[in-house]
Structures are given as structure tokens and as C-alpha cells.
Amino acid sequence: MTDATETEWLTVPELVERLGQSPSRVRRLIDERYLLAARRDGVLKVPAVFLREDGPLPELHGTAVVLADAGFSDQDALEWLLGVDDSLGTTPIAALHAGRKSEVRRVAQALA
């Protein structure tokens, strides 16, 4: 996974089905940055890699808040999370899945 074009994207209805949540709850997860979403082909979508089996990746929310505090728009944050970061040697989202939350957030803070 090196860029957004290689990522599986899920629509709100797909997230509703996958998470067993209402559409309004899924939208709230996006609004509150527990998930980040982007419009792709005019449809709001979330990268599947932002999820675990039971819900949003817990480390994503705090990282998204750090990025917002650093001046990133949600779109910029999403692109950074999916792109390879040289200092991490992988994508930030892959590093979060690997348990490297503190390292990812340090890098994010340094981007401010």
C-alpha cells in the first residue's frame, strides 16, 4: 500500500453493514475523526485499512487529532496516512497497525 489508488475504499452504506452501526453513527465517526473520509468519484468513502474487524482502528483518532492540530485538513491527513513516510519506512497507517503509535504521532507533530 503506497498510495490511495491501491487502497480499498468503503462507502457509508458499506461501513454501516460492516460495522453494524446506523448511517448517522458512521457519519459521526467521520465527523469526530475516528475515521477519515474523502470524496472519490463524488461519493464519501473511507479507506478499509482504517478499520479493524470490530470498528475503527483505535490509534487513528488520536493521530488524526494530532494532524489536525498541526494544521492538516482531513484530506491532507488521509493522504499522509496512506503515503509512505521516509522516517517511518512505511505508511503511517501500516505503522499504526504494527503498534508504532507513539512514533507515528511524533512524526506527525514534527510536520507542524
C-alpha positions, 0 to 999 in steps of 0.5 A: 500500500503506497498510495490511495489508488491501491487502497480499498475504499468503503462507502457509508452504506458499506461501513454501516453493514460492516460495522453494524452501526446506523448511517448517522453513527458512521457519519459521526465517526467521520465527523469526530475523526475516528475515521477519515473520509474523502470524496472519490468519484463524488461519493464519501468513502473511507479507506478499509485499512482504517478499520479493524474487524470490530470498528475503527482502528483505535490509534487513528483518532488520536493521530488524526487529532494530532494532524489536525492540530498541526494544521492538516485538513482531513484530506491532507491527513488521509493522504499522509496516512496512506503515503509512505513516510521516509522516517517511518519506512512505511505508511503511517497507517501500516505503522499504526497497525504494527503498534508504532503509535507513539512514533507515528504521532511524533512524526506527525507533530514534527510536520507542524 
